[in-house]
Amino acid sequence: MPYTANSLNPPNKREKTVAGAPASKSARRSHAEKRQETRGKILHAALDIIVEEGIRSVRNRAVAKRAGVSLGSTTYHFSSIEELIVSAFHFWRDNILITENPFFGQLIEVFLPYGDGSVPPKQRPKVAAKLWQISSNYLCDQLQGERRDRLLELAFYHESVRYPALREMINREWQAQLDILADVHSAMGSDDPDTDALLTAAVFRHLERSITLSEHAKVDTILIAVTTRRHLSQCFGFDIPEPD
């Protein structure tokens, strides 16, 4: 007899739960954590292969072997190699926080005292010295730190030619950085802040790439300091003094 609200003896609810109820929250959570762990292993493996063998070597079988997971796991989590590569880029970016790195945060902080977004001419040399110091320190930290990250960056930029989704992510990130740099140049009195931002980004990227690919084990910090100082001096229209 089916159970109704008027039945005096409803069936044992506990038995029904055991027989037909869905898994407990803890069981579902455990399953989700395992899926996330497997996905992370696959992404880490893909990044290792990119650094050691190049991005063209990222294939399902190679990634599965490196990650220590079944071949089916790679296709379960990623429907294509393109999705895997794009996800690896996103995963790497989230971990190293390039878009929200301290450099851009420090740039913004320098201009907080100037609410209208413009630095008075008399104060620009002092602000320029701070900007030079921040820029030089940032590049040195980037290049003296994890070389693997710079190699991954180069690999992803190169491969973005083939993958539209990856190209879109990179272009979006670059534009966000250019917007901040343009604000910096505008605050320092530039009559063409967008172009100056492009020049600054080009100088920084060239330093990063040339030093990353250099055969010298030691980073040339003097080259970085001299180059950034000269570039910013030309942009701002005066010689940058030593920082306080």
C-alpha positions in Angstrom: 0.0 0.0 0.0 1.4 3.4 -0.9 2.0 5.7 2.0 -0.5 8.6 2.5 -0.8 11.3 5.1 -3.6 9.3 6.8 -1.7 6.1 7.1 -1.1 5.0 10.7 2.0 3.1 10.0 4.2 4.8 7.3 7.1 2.8 6.0 10.5 3.0 7.6 12.0 6.3 6.5 15.5 5.3 7.3 15.3 2.3 5.0 14.1 4.5 2.2 17.0 6.8 2.7 19.5 4.0 2.6 17.9 2.4 -0.4 17.1 5.4 -2.6 18.4 8.7 -1.3 21.3 10.5 -3.0 24.7 10.5 -1.5 25.4 12.6 1.6 26.8 16.1 1.3 30.2 14.9 2.6 30.3 12.2 0.0 29.4 14.6 -2.8 32.0 17.1 -1.5 34.7 14.3 -1.4 33.9 13.4 -5.0 34.1 17.0 -6.1 37.4 17.4 -4.3 38.8 14.4 -6.1 37.7 15.8 -9.4 39.3 19.1 -8.6 42.5 17.3 -7.5 42.7 15.3 -10.7 42.1 18.5 -12.8 44.9 20.2 -11.0 47.3 17.4 -11.6 46.5 17.5 -15.3 47.0 21.3 -15.5 50.3 21.1 -13.6 51.5 18.3 -15.9 50.6 20.4 -19.0 52.6 23.3 -17.6 55.6 21.1 -16.9 55.5 19.7 -20.5 55.2 23.3 -21.9 58.4 24.3 -20.0 60.4 21.2 -20.8 59.3 20.2 -24.2 57.3 23.1 -25.7 53.6 23.7 -26.1 53.3 21.5 -29.2 54.1 18.5 -27.0 50.9 18.9 -24.9 48.9 15.9 -25.9 46.4 13.9 -24.0 48.6 10.8 -23.6 51.7 12.7 -22.6 49.8 14.8 -20.1 48.0 11.8 -18.6 51.3 10.0 -18.2 53.0 13.0 -16.6 50.0 13.6 -14.3 49.7 9.9 -13.3 46.0 9.7 -14.3 44.1 7.7 -16.8 43.9 8.8 -20.4 40.2 9.1 -20.1 40.6 11.7 -17.3 42.1 14.2 -19.6 39.3 14.0 -22.1 36.7 14.0 -19.3 38.0 17.3 -17.9 39.0 18.9 -21.2 37.2 18.4 -24.5 40.1 19.5 -26.6 43.8 20.3 -26.5 42.9 23.9 -27.1 40.7 23.9 -24.0 43.5 22.2 -22.0 46.1 24.8 -23.1 43.8 27.8 -22.4 42.8 26.3 -19.0 46.5 25.8 -18.2 47.2 29.5 -19.0 44.2 30.6 -16.8 45.4 28.3 -14.0 48.9 29.6 -14.2 47.8 33.2 -14.2 45.5 32.7 -11.2 48.4 31.2 -9.3 51.0 33.8 -10.0 48.5 36.8 -9.9 50.2 38.6 -12.9 47.2 40.8 -13.7 46.8 41.9 -10.0 50.6 41.9 -9.3 52.1 44.2 -6.7 53.7 46.4 -9.5 50.3 47.8 -10.6 49.1 48.1 -7.1 52.2 50.2 -6.2 51.7 52.4 -9.2 48.1 53.2 -8.2 49.2 53.8 -4.6 51.7 56.4 -5.7 49.0 58.6 -7.2 46.4 58.2 -4.3 47.4 61.6 -2.8 46.5 63.3 -6.1 42.7 63.0 -6.2 42.2 64.8 -9.5 44.6 62.3 -11.2 47.2 65.0 -12.1 50.6 65.4 -10.3 51.6 69.1 -9.9 54.7 69.9 -12.1 56.9 70.7 -9.0 56.2 67.3 -7.5 56.7 65.3 -10.7 60.5 64.7 -10.2 59.9 63.2 -6.8 57.0 61.0 -8.1 59.1 60.0 -11.1 61.9 58.8 -8.9 59.4 56.6 -7.1 58.0 55.3 -10.4 61.5 54.5 -11.6 62.3 52.6 -8.4 59.1 50.6 -8.5 59.5 49.7 -12.1 63.2 48.7 -11.8 62.6 46.6 -8.7 59.6 44.9 -10.3 61.5 43.9 -13.4 64.4 42.6 -11.3 62.1 40.6 -9.0 60.4 39.1 -12.1 63.6 38.0 -13.7 65.5 37.0 -10.5 62.6 34.9 -9.4 61.1 31.9 -11.1 62.5 31.7 -14.6 59.9 29.0 -15.4 57.2 31.6 -15.2 58.9 33.8 -17.8 59.3 30.8 -20.1 55.6 29.9 -19.7 54.7 33.5 -20.5 56.7 33.4 -23.7 55.3 30.0 -24.7 51.7 31.1 -24.2 52.2 34.4 -26.0 53.6 32.6 -29.0 50.9 30.0 -29.1 48.1 32.5 -28.8 48.5 32.9 -32.6 46.9 29.5 -33.0 44.2 29.7 -30.3 41.6 32.5 -30.4 40.4 31.9 -26.9 44.0 32.2 -25.5 44.6 35.3 -27.7 41.5 37.0 -26.3 42.6 36.4 -22.7 46.1 37.7 -23.4 44.8 40.8 -25.3 42.4 41.5 -22.5 45.1 41.3 -19.9 47.5 43.5 -21.9 44.8 46.1 -22.4 44.1 46.3 -18.6 47.8 46.8 -18.0 48.0 49.5 -20.8 45.1 51.3 -19.2 46.9 51.6 -15.9 50.1 52.7 -17.6 48.2 55.3 -19.6 46.8 56.7 -16.4 50.3 57.0 -15.0 51.6 58.9 -18.0 48.5 61.1 -18.0 49.0 62.0 -14.4 52.6 62.9 -15.2 51.6 65.4 -17.8 51.8 63.4 -21.1 50.1 64.8 -24.1 49.8 61.3 -25.6 49.4 58.9 -22.6 48.2 56.0 -24.7 51.3 56.0 -26.9 53.6 56.5 -24.0 51.9 53.5 -22.3 52.6 51.4 -25.4 56.3 52.4 -25.3 56.6 51.6 -21.6 55.0 48.2 -22.1 57.3 47.5 -25.1 60.5 48.5 -23.1 59.4 46.3 -20.1 58.6 43.3 -22.3 61.8 43.5 -24.3 63.8 43.6 -21.1 61.9 40.6 -19.7 62.3 38.5 -22.9 65.9 39.4 -23.7 67.1 38.7 -20.2 65.0 35.5 -19.9 66.6 34.2 -23.1 70.1 35.3 -22.2 72.8 32.7 -21.6 73.9 34.7 -18.5 72.8 33.2 -15.3 72.9 36.5 -13.4 70.3 39.1 -14.1 71.9 42.4 -15.2 70.2 44.7 -12.7 72.3 47.7 -13.8 71.0 47.4 -17.4 67.4 47.3 -16.0 67.9 50.4 -13.8 69.7 52.4 -16.6 67.1 51.5 -19.3 64.0 52.1 -17.2 65.4 55.4 -15.9 66.3 56.7 -19.4 63.0 55.6 -20.9 60.9 57.2 -18.1 63.1 60.4 -18.3 62.3 60.7 -22.0 58.6 60.2 -21.4 58.4 62.7 -18.5 60.6 65.3 -20.1 63.2 65.7 -17.4 66.1 63.8 -15.8 64.8 61.5 -13.0 66.6 62.2 -9.7 67.7 59.5 -7.3 64.8 58.3 -5.1 64.7 59.5 -1.5 
